[in-house]
Amino acid sequence: MKHFVAIAGNIGVGKSTLASLLSDELGWDPYQLQGLEEVVFRR
């Protein structure tokens, strides 16, 4: 069974740092979805 952890938050709050710490502690491989930072929401 595969497990996934999603991390969300504002810019500069430490999402990448948390992902790195979790991957080291749990022995998981981090995976970052590319392009999501470029999403523009329009009305």
ROSE-4610 file (N, C-alpha, C; in Angstrom, 1 decimal, always signed):
// ROSE-4610
residu = [M/M/M/K/K/K/H/H/H/F/F/F/V/V/V/A/A/A/I/I/I/A/A/A/G/G/G/N/N/N/I/I/I/G/G/G/V/V/V/G/G/G/K/K/K/S/S/S/T/T/T/L/L/L/A/A/A/S/S/S/L/L/L/L/L/L/S/S/S/D/D/D/E/E/E/L/L/L/G/G/G/W/W/W/D/D/D/P/P/P/Y/Y/Y/Q/Q/Q/L/L/L/Q/Q/Q/G/G/G/L/L/L/E/E/E/E/E/E/V/V/V/V/V/V/F/F/F/R/R/R/R/R/R]
num = [1/1/1/2/2/2/3/3/3/4/4/4/5/5/5/6/6/6/7/7/7/8/8/8/9/9/9/10/10/10/11/11/11/12/12/12/13/13/13/14/14/14/15/15/15/16/16/16/17/17/17/18/18/18/19/19/19/20/20/20/21/21/21/22/22/22/23/23/23/24/24/24/25/25/25/26/26/26/27/27/27/28/28/28/29/29/29/30/30/30/31/31/31/32/32/32/33/33/33/34/34/34/35/35/35/36/36/36/37/37/37/38/38/38/39/39/39/40/40/40/41/41/41/42/42/42/43/43/43]
x = [+0.8/+0.0/+0.9/+0.6/+1.4/+0.7/+1.6/+1.1/+1.6/+0.8/+1.1/+0.9/+1.8/+1.6/+1.6/+0.6/+0.6/+0.9/+1.7/+2.1/+1.7/+0.9/+0.4/+0.7/+0.9/+1.1/+1.5/+1.6/+2.0/+3.4/+3.8/+5.2/+6.1/+7.2/+8.2/+7.9/+6.9/+6.6/+7.4/+8.2/+9.0/+8.5/+7.7/+7.2/+8.3/+9.2/+10.4/+11.2/+11.4/+12.2/+11.4/+10.1/+9.3/+9.4/+9.2/+9.3/+10.6/+11.7/+13.0/+13.1/+12.7/+12.8/+11.9/+10.7/+9.9/+10.5/+11.0/+11.6/+12.8/+13.6/+14.7/+14.3/+13.3/+12.8/+12.1/+11.2/+10.4/+11.0/+12.2/+12.8/+12.0/+11.2/+10.4/+11.2/+10.8/+11.3/+10.4/+10.9/+10.0/+9.7/+8.5/+8.1/+7.4/+7.9/+7.2/+6.6/+5.3/+4.6/+5.1/+5.6/+6.1/+5.0/+5.2/+4.3/+3.2/+3.0/+1.9/+2.1/+3.4/+3.7/+3.3/+3.1/+2.8/+1.3/+0.5/-1.0/-1.5/-2.3/-2.9/-4.4/-5.0/-6.5/-7.1/-8.1/-8.8/-10.3/-10.9/-12.4/-13.1]
y = [-1.2/+0.0/+1.2/+2.2/+3.4/+4.5/+5.3/+6.4/+7.7/+8.7/+10.0/+11.0/+12.0/+13.1/+14.4/+15.2/+16.5/+17.6/+18.5/+19.7/+20.9/+21.8/+23.0/+24.2/+25.4/+26.5/+27.7/+28.8/+30.1/+30.1/+31.0/+31.1/+31.5/+30.7/+31.0/+30.5/+29.6/+29.0/+27.8/+27.2/+26.0/+24.7/+24.8/+23.5/+22.6/+23.2/+22.4/+21.8/+22.6/+22.1/+21.0/+21.1/+20.1/+18.8/+19.0/+17.8/+17.1/+17.8/+17.2/+16.5/+17.1/+16.5/+15.2/+15.3/+14.1/+13.0/+13.3/+12.2/+11.6/+12.4/+11.8/+10.9/+11.4/+10.7/+9.4/+9.5/+8.3/+7.4/+7.9/+7.1/+7.1/+8.1/+8.2/+9.0/+8.9/+9.7/+10.9/+12.1/+13.3/+13.4/+13.9/+14.1/+15.4/+16.3/+17.6/+17.7/+18.0/+18.2/+19.5/+19.4/+20.5/+21.3/+22.6/+23.5/+24.1/+23.5/+24.0/+25.4/+25.8/+27.1/+28.2/+27.7/+28.6/+28.8/+28.1/+28.2/+29.6/+30.1/+31.4/+31.2/+31.7/+31.6/+32.9/+32.7/+33.8/+33.7/+34.9/+34.9/+34.6]
z = [+0.0/+0.0/+0.0/-0.9/-0.9/+0.0/+0.6/+1.4/+0.8/+0.9/+0.4/+1.5/+1.6/+2.5/+1.7/+1.8/+1.1/+2.1/+1.6/+2.4/+1.7/+2.3/+1.7/+2.7/+2.1/+3.0/+2.2/+2.8/+2.2/+1.8/+1.0/+0.6/+1.8/+1.9/+2.9/+4.3/+4.4/+5.8/+6.1/+5.1/+5.4/+4.9/+3.8/+3.2/+2.7/+2.0/+1.5/+2.7/+3.7/+4.8/+5.5/+5.7/+6.4/+5.5/+4.2/+3.3/+3.4/+3.5/+3.6/+5.0/+6.0/+7.4/+7.4/+6.9/+6.9/+6.1/+4.9/+4.0/+4.7/+5.4/+6.1/+7.3/+8.0/+9.2/+8.9/+7.8/+7.5/+6.4/+5.8/+4.8/+3.4/+3.2/+2.0/+1.0/-0.3/-1.3/-1.6/-1.4/-1.7/-3.2/-3.5/-4.9/-5.0/-5.8/-5.9/-7.3/-7.3/-8.5/-9.2/-10.4/-11.1/-11.7/-11.7/-12.4/-11.5/-10.4/-9.6/-9.0/-8.9/-8.4/-9.5/-10.7/-11.8/-12.0/-11.3/-11.5/-11.2/-12.1/-11.9/-11.8/-10.8/-10.6/-11.2/-12.0/-12.6/-12.3/-12.2/-12.0/-13.3]
